[in-house]
Amino acid sequence: MPNFSSPAWPIASRIFASLVGGYLFTWGLIAITIAALIPLGIEFHDVEMGMLMLGLLIYLSLFLWGMATDKLIWLWLILFGGGVTMTVLASVLQQSFLQGI
């Protein structure tokens, strides 16, 4: 059982949220952008490579923001909530696109 009153808990929470939540948010953003741009006729590999390069910068920015912010609840809500939401929406977009083919 974690000791939530320990001074190390906010630091561990911030590190976990920044690493894992930043990855999830970046993954969701990349997935939803790819799913939205493919039906517009843009080549898959062009979108994929461009978003993967941009995703590296986004992940770094989210990680640094996670280390700098003092509001842990917002960090968790934005990174995990936004990441899960974008990933689910990307899956729905991909399924609707595949059914339309």
OpenMM code with the backbone's topology and positions (N, CA, C; nanometers):
from openmm import Vec3, app, unit

residues = "MET PRO ASN PHE SER SER PRO ALA TRP PRO ILE ALA SER ARG ILE PHE ALA SER LEU VAL GLY GLY TYR LEU PHE THR TRP GLY LEU ILE ALA ILE THR ILE ALA ALA LEU ILE PRO LEU GLY ILE GLU PHE HIS ASP VAL GLU MET GLY MET LEU MET LEU GLY LEU LEU ILE TYR LEU SER LEU PHE LEU TRP GLY MET ALA THR ASP LYS LEU ILE TRP LEU TRP LEU ILE LEU PHE GLY GLY GLY VAL THR MET THR VAL LEU ALA SER VAL LEU GLN GLN SER PHE LEU GLN GLY ILE".split()
positions = [
    Vec3(0.0837, -0.1178, 0.0000),
    Vec3(0.0000, 0.0000, 0.0000),
    Vec3(0.0886, 0.1247, 0.0000),
    Vec3(0.0702, 0.2131, -0.1006),
    Vec3(0.1544, 0.3321, -0.1050),
    Vec3(0.1210, 0.4288, 0.0078),
    Vec3(0.2224, 0.4951, 0.0531),
    Vec3(0.2074, 0.5953, 0.1575),
    Vec3(0.1872, 0.7317, 0.0901),
    Vec3(0.0598, 0.7760, 0.0803),
    Vec3(0.0281, 0.8983, 0.0086),
    Vec3(0.0717, 1.0240, 0.0825),
    Vec3(0.1041, 1.0123, 0.2108),
    Vec3(0.1496, 1.1290, 0.2852),
    Vec3(0.3006, 1.1479, 0.2746),
    Vec3(0.3686, 1.0558, 0.2101),
    Vec3(0.5125, 1.0643, 0.1933),
    Vec3(0.5474, 1.1786, 0.0980),
    Vec3(0.6550, 1.2518, 0.1242),
    Vec3(0.6944, 1.3599, 0.0333),
    Vec3(0.7403, 1.3092, -0.1034),
    Vec3(0.7711, 1.1809, -0.1140),
    Vec3(0.8148, 1.1256, -0.2420),
    Vec3(0.6963, 1.0946, -0.3338),
    Vec3(0.5758, 1.0845, -0.2797),
    Vec3(0.4599, 1.0474, -0.3604),
    Vec3(0.4307, 1.1479, -0.4728),
    Vec3(0.4268, 1.2802, -0.4464),
    Vec3(0.4016, 1.3731, -0.5579),
    Vec3(0.5087, 1.3682, -0.6664),
    Vec3(0.6303, 1.3433, -0.6275),
    Vec3(0.7390, 1.3352, -0.7262),
    Vec3(0.7220, 1.2107, -0.8125),
    Vec3(0.6939, 1.0975, -0.7499),
    Vec3(0.6726, 0.9733, -0.8249),
    Vec3(0.5500, 0.9846, -0.9151),
    Vec3(0.4446, 1.0481, -0.8649),
    Vec3(0.3232, 1.0674, -0.9436),
    Vec3(0.3508, 1.1553, -1.0645),
    Vec3(0.4261, 1.2598, -1.0443),
    Vec3(0.4599, 1.3515, -1.1537),
    Vec3(0.5451, 1.2817, -1.2594),
    Vec3(0.6418, 1.2043, -1.2162),
    Vec3(0.7285, 1.1332, -1.3109),
    Vec3(0.6481, 1.0303, -1.3901),
    Vec3(0.5637, 0.9531, -1.3210),
    Vec3(0.4825, 0.8519, -1.3895),
    Vec3(0.3861, 0.9173, -1.4883),
    Vec3(0.3184, 1.0233, -1.4439),
    Vec3(0.2236, 1.0917, -1.5326),
    Vec3(0.2948, 1.1521, -1.6526),
    Vec3(0.4116, 1.2088, -1.6310),
    Vec3(0.4845, 1.2705, -1.7416),
    Vec3(0.5333, 1.1668, -1.8419),
    Vec3(0.5860, 1.0560, -1.7923),
    Vec3(0.6379, 0.9529, -1.8826),
    Vec3(0.5258, 0.8784, -1.9548),
    Vec3(0.4368, 0.8185, -1.8769),
    Vec3(0.3320, 0.7330, -1.9356),
    Vec3(0.2189, 0.8161, -1.9959),
    Vec3(0.1743, 0.9183, -1.9234),
    Vec3(0.0669, 1.0022, -1.9748),
    Vec3(0.1091, 1.0803, -2.0979),
    Vec3(0.2327, 1.1297, -2.0980),
    Vec3(0.2826, 1.1994, -2.2162),
    Vec3(0.2887, 1.1080, -2.3372),
    Vec3(0.3292, 0.9833, -2.3154),
    Vec3(0.3339, 0.8859, -2.4241),
    Vec3(0.1925, 0.8567, -2.4755),
    Vec3(0.0991, 0.8377, -2.3830),
    Vec3(-0.0386, 0.8091, -2.4227),
    Vec3(-0.1002, 0.9257, -2.4984),
    Vec3(-0.0778, 1.0462, -2.4511),
    Vec3(-0.1306, 1.1648, -2.5182),
    Vec3(-0.0706, 1.1783, -2.6583),
    Vec3(0.0598, 1.1592, -2.6691),
    Vec3(0.1266, 1.1687, -2.7990),
    Vec3(0.0786, 1.0599, -2.8936),
    Vec3(0.0632, 0.9393, -2.8425),
    Vec3(0.0130, 0.8279, -2.9244),
    Vec3(-0.1279, 0.8593, -2.9761),
    Vec3(-0.2132, 0.9097, -2.8887),
    Vec3(-0.3490, 0.9443, -2.9299),
    Vec3(-0.3506, 1.0541, -3.0336),
    Vec3(-0.2665, 1.1559, -3.0164),
    Vec3(-0.2601, 1.2656, -3.1125),
    Vec3(-0.2113, 1.2173, -3.2483),
    Vec3(-0.1097, 1.1332, -3.2487),
    Vec3(-0.0590, 1.0784, -3.3746),
    Vec3(-0.1661, 0.9922, -3.4415),
    Vec3(-0.2321, 0.9075, -3.3642),
    Vec3(-0.3334, 0.8174, -3.4201),
    Vec3(-0.4516, 0.8943, -3.4776),
    Vec3(-0.4999, 0.9944, -3.4053),
    Vec3(-0.6171, 1.0674, -3.4543),
    Vec3(-0.5821, 1.1538, -3.5756),
    Vec3(-0.4608, 1.2062, -3.5800),
    Vec3(-0.4201, 1.2853, -3.6958),
    Vec3(-0.4064, 1.1972, -3.8195),
    Vec3(-0.3462, 1.0809, -3.8032),
    Vec3(-0.3339, 0.9880, -3.9158),
    Vec3(-0.4721, 0.9444, -3.9631),
    Vec3(-0.5600, 0.9105, -3.8680),
    Vec3(-0.6946, 0.8652, -3.9046),
    Vec3(-0.7755, 0.9762, -3.9717),
    Vec3(-0.7477, 1.1010, -3.9383),
    Vec3(-0.8224, 1.2113, -3.9984),
    Vec3(-0.7675, 1.2524, -4.1347),
    Vec3(-0.6375, 1.2359, -4.1570),
    Vec3(-0.5776, 1.2827, -4.2816),
    Vec3(-0.5772, 1.1785, -4.3933),
    Vec3(-0.5818, 1.0517, -4.3602),
    Vec3(-0.5822, 0.9473, -4.4637),
    Vec3(-0.7052, 0.9577, -4.5543),
    Vec3(-0.8266, 0.9763, -4.5014),
    Vec3(-0.9423, 0.9892, -4.5913),
    Vec3(-0.9366, 1.1126, -4.6809),
    Vec3(-0.8537, 1.2101, -4.6475),
    Vec3(-0.8414, 1.3298, -4.7307),
    Vec3(-0.7500, 1.3076, -4.8507),
    Vec3(-0.6927, 1.1883, -4.8606),
    Vec3(-0.6118, 1.1530, -4.9768),
    Vec3(-0.4623, 1.1699, -4.9586),
    Vec3(-0.4192, 1.2002, -4.8389),
    Vec3(-0.2756, 1.2143, -4.8148),
    Vec3(-0.2163, 1.0752, -4.7973),
    Vec3(-0.1000, 1.0541, -4.8548),
    Vec3(-0.0328, 0.9240, -4.8484),
    Vec3(-0.0045, 0.8849, -4.7039),
    Vec3(-0.0324, 0.7585, -4.6697),
    Vec3(-0.0188, 0.7107, -4.5319),
    Vec3(0.1214, 0.7318, -4.4772),
    Vec3(0.2213, 0.6942, -4.5532),
    Vec3(0.3588, 0.7005, -4.5025),
    Vec3(0.4065, 0.8448, -4.4842),
    Vec3(0.3539, 0.9365, -4.5656),
    Vec3(0.3890, 1.0774, -4.5471),
    Vec3(0.3314, 1.1303, -4.4159),
    Vec3(0.2058, 1.0991, -4.3910),
    Vec3(0.1413, 1.1425, -4.2667),
    Vec3(0.2082, 1.0763, -4.1470),
    Vec3(0.2336, 0.9471, -4.1599),
    Vec3(0.2938, 0.8726, -4.0490),
    Vec3(0.4317, 0.9289, -4.0130),
    Vec3(0.5159, 0.9483, -4.1103),
    Vec3(0.6513, 0.9966, -4.0827),
    Vec3(0.6488, 1.1391, -4.0284),
    Vec3(0.5659, 1.2228, -4.0859),
    Vec3(0.5559, 1.3602, -4.0375),
    Vec3(0.5058, 1.3675, -3.8935),
    Vec3(0.4059, 1.2877, -3.8616),
    Vec3(0.3518, 1.2899, -3.7262),
    Vec3(0.4465, 1.2250, -3.6260),
    Vec3(0.5219, 1.1245, -3.6685),
    Vec3(0.6183, 1.0644, -3.5768),
    Vec3(0.7311, 1.1621, -3.5439),
    Vec3(0.7730, 1.2398, -3.6409),
    Vec3(0.8759, 1.3405, -3.6137),
    Vec3(0.8197, 1.4509, -3.5236),
    Vec3(0.6983, 1.4948, -3.5520),
    Vec3(0.6354, 1.5963, -3.4686),
    Vec3(0.6049, 1.5410, -3.3292),
    Vec3(0.5695, 1.4126, -3.3228),
    Vec3(0.5378, 1.3488, -3.1955),
    Vec3(0.6545, 1.3488, -3.0991),
    Vec3(0.7752, 1.3397, -3.1515),
    Vec3(0.8938, 1.3445, -3.0655),
    Vec3(0.9019, 1.4783, -2.9934),
    Vec3(0.8768, 1.5867, -3.0649),
    Vec3(0.8781, 1.7193, -3.0035),
    Vec3(0.7610, 1.7382, -2.9072),
    Vec3(0.6456, 1.6844, -2.9435),
    Vec3(0.5283, 1.6957, -2.8565),
    Vec3(0.5511, 1.6194, -2.7273),
    Vec3(0.6060, 1.4997, -2.7371),
    Vec3(0.6325, 1.4205, -2.6173),
    Vec3(0.7317, 1.4916, -2.5255),
    Vec3(0.8363, 1.5463, -2.5827),
    Vec3(0.9339, 1.6202, -2.5028),
    Vec3(0.8680, 1.7395, -2.4344),
    Vec3(0.7845, 1.8125, -2.5079),
    Vec3(0.7155, 1.9280, -2.4498),
    Vec3(0.6220, 1.8867, -2.3368),
    Vec3(0.5489, 1.7779, -2.3560),
    Vec3(0.4580, 1.7308, -2.2516),
    Vec3(0.5341, 1.6839, -2.1285),
    Vec3(0.6461, 1.6166, -2.1496),
    Vec3(0.7261, 1.5716, -2.0369),
    Vec3(0.7797, 1.6902, -1.9566),
    Vec3(0.8316, 1.7901, -2.0269),
    Vec3(0.8841, 1.9078, -1.9574),
    Vec3(0.7729, 1.9850, -1.8872),
    Vec3(0.6550, 1.9939, -1.9499),
    Vec3(0.5418, 2.0584, -1.8846),
    Vec3(0.5006, 1.9809, -1.7603),
    Vec3(0.5031, 1.8496, -1.7689),
    Vec3(0.4693, 1.7662, -1.6538),
    Vec3(0.5641, 1.7855, -1.5372),
    Vec3(0.6901, 1.8091, -1.5670),
    Vec3(0.7873, 1.8331, -1.4607),
    Vec3(0.7745, 1.9737, -1.4028),
    Vec3(0.7246, 2.0674, -1.4818),
    Vec3(0.7198, 2.2069, -1.4379),
    Vec3(0.5890, 2.2462, -1.3702),
    Vec3(0.4807, 2.1780, -1.4014),
    Vec3(0.3512, 2.2203, -1.3481),
    Vec3(0.3388, 2.1870, -1.1999),
    Vec3(0.2581, 2.2658, -1.1324),
    Vec3(0.2355, 2.2392, -0.9904),
    Vec3(0.0961, 2.1824, -0.9649),
    Vec3(0.0191, 2.1633, -1.0693),
    Vec3(-0.1161, 2.1097, -1.0561),
    Vec3(-0.1200, 1.9662, -1.1078),
    Vec3(-0.1003, 1.8707, -1.0173),
    Vec3(-0.0932, 1.7300, -1.0566),
    Vec3(-0.2245, 1.6779, -1.1121),
    Vec3(-0.3374, 1.7227, -1.0557),
    Vec3(-0.4670, 1.6710, -1.1028),
    Vec3(-0.4902, 1.7097, -1.2486),
    Vec3(-0.4518, 1.8332, -1.2860),
    Vec3(-0.4666, 1.8746, -1.4252),
    Vec3(-0.3719, 1.7983, -1.5164),
    Vec3(-0.2535, 1.7710, -1.4661),
    Vec3(-0.1579, 1.6914, -1.5424),
    Vec3(-0.2158, 1.5547, -1.5750),
    Vec3(-0.2694, 1.4880, -1.4741),
    Vec3(-0.3287, 1.3553, -1.4942),
    Vec3(-0.4502, 1.3630, -1.5854),
    Vec3(-0.5374, 1.4599, -1.5635),
    Vec3(-0.6595, 1.4697, -1.6445),
    Vec3(-0.6289, 1.4989, -1.7909),
    Vec3(-0.5396, 1.5916, -1.8153),
    Vec3(-0.5094, 1.6284, -1.9535),
    Vec3(-0.4355, 1.5167, -2.0256),
    Vec3(-0.3318, 1.4630, -1.9631),
    Vec3(-0.2521, 1.3624, -2.0327),
    Vec3(-0.3258, 1.2305, -2.0497),
    Vec3(-0.3808, 1.1777, -1.9407),
    Vec3(-0.4479, 1.0475, -1.9514),
    Vec3(-0.5869, 1.0610, -2.0131),
    Vec3(-0.6624, 1.1620, -1.9707),
    Vec3(-0.7961, 1.1816, -2.0277),
    Vec3(-0.7908, 1.2143, -2.1751),
    Vec3(-0.7023, 1.3078, -2.2108),
    Vec3(-0.6875, 1.3446, -2.3516),
    Vec3(-0.6324, 1.2314, -2.4351),
    Vec3(-0.5366, 1.1580, -2.3812),
    Vec3(-0.4788, 1.0458, -2.4548),
    Vec3(-0.5789, 0.9361, -2.4825),
    Vec3(-0.6554, 0.8988, -2.3809),
    Vec3(-0.7569, 0.7942, -2.3986),
    Vec3(-0.8656, 0.8414, -2.4949),
    Vec3(-0.9095, 0.9656, -2.4805),
    Vec3(-1.0139, 1.0189, -2.5685),
    Vec3(-0.9684, 1.0207, -2.7140),
    Vec3(-0.8475, 1.0700, -2.7388),
    Vec3(-0.7994, 1.0747, -2.8773),
    Vec3(-0.7777, 0.9354, -2.9353),
    Vec3(-0.7313, 0.8421, -2.8538),
    Vec3(-0.7100, 0.7062, -2.9026),
    Vec3(-0.8427, 0.6400, -2.9394),
    Vec3(-0.9445, 0.6583, -2.8565),
    Vec3(-1.0762, 0.6015, -2.8857),
    Vec3(-1.1355, 0.6667, -3.0102),
    Vec3(-1.1258, 0.7985, -3.0209),
    Vec3(-1.1776, 0.8667, -3.1395),
    Vec3(-1.1033, 0.8244, -3.2664),
    Vec3(-0.9736, 0.8026, -3.2563),
    Vec3(-0.8973, 0.7551, -3.3720),
    Vec3(-0.9443, 0.6169, -3.4142),
    Vec3(-0.9720, 0.5309, -3.3174),
    Vec3(-1.0213, 0.3974, -3.3492),
    Vec3(-1.1576, 0.4042, -3.4178),
    Vec3(-1.2446, 0.4906, -3.3688),
    Vec3(-1.3775, 0.5082, -3.4309),
    Vec3(-1.3633, 0.5622, -3.5732),
    Vec3(-1.2757, 0.6603, -3.5926),
    Vec3(-1.2527, 0.7143, -3.7265),
    Vec3(-1.1988, 0.6074, -3.8219),
    Vec3(-1.1063, 0.5279, -3.7757),
    Vec3(-1.0497, 0.4233, -3.8596),
    Vec3(-1.1547, 0.3186, -3.8961),
    Vec3(-1.2372, 0.2815, -3.7999),
    Vec3(-1.3423, 0.1824, -3.8270),
    Vec3(-1.4451, 0.2375, -3.9260),
    Vec3(-1.4828, 0.3635, -3.9107),
    Vec3(-1.5801, 0.4224, -4.0035),
    Vec3(-1.5201, 0.4357, -4.1439),
    Vec3(-1.3909, 0.4648, -4.1520),
    Vec3(-1.3251, 0.4729, -4.2810),
    Vec3(-1.3175, 0.3349, -4.3462),
    Vec3(-1.2848, 0.2319, -4.2693),
    Vec3(-1.2745, 0.0974, -4.3249),
    Vec3(-1.4096, 0.0429, -4.3681),
    Vec3(-1.5150, 0.0798, -4.2999),
    Vec3(-1.6483, 0.0323, -4.3385),
    Vec3(-1.6977, 0.1035, -4.4626),
    Vec3(-1.6440, 0.2235, -4.4882),
    Vec3(-1.6861, 0.2988, -4.6055),
    Vec3(-1.6158, 0.2535, -4.7325),
    Vec3(-1.5117, 0.1707, -4.7206),
    Vec3(-1.4376, 0.1245, -4.8386),
    Vec3(-1.5127, 0.0154, -4.9104),
] * unit.nanometer
topology = app.Topology()
chain = topology.addChain("A")
for resn in residues:
    res = topology.addResidue(resn, chain)
    for name in ("N", "CA", "C"):
        topology.addAtom(name, app.Element.getBySymbol(name[0]), res)
